[in-house]
Amino acid sequence: MPAAKVSVKGQIVLPAELRRRHGIRPGMTVQVVDAADHIVIIVGPADPTRELRGLLKGGDSLTDALLAERRAERARE
């Protein structure tokens, strides 16, 4: 298990092997989670916007449902 030393400022350097394995590059953001008796570092996507693209694709269109409801309301009036 690779080790990291804590600096006087409280900073750590992740070993190069782990950075390469998990695709961690300079400027990326990671989450640090306090899990009771240990600390977990979670690597997020490099580009969160790109990761979310198409997430809702394929579902029913809420816009179409709203327009159909409005047409039905106008027909009832």
Secondary structure, 3 states (H helix, E strand, C coil): CCCCCECCCCCECCCHHHHHHHCCCCCCCEEEEEECCEEEEEECCCCHHHHHCCCCCCCCCHHHHHHHHHHHHHHHC
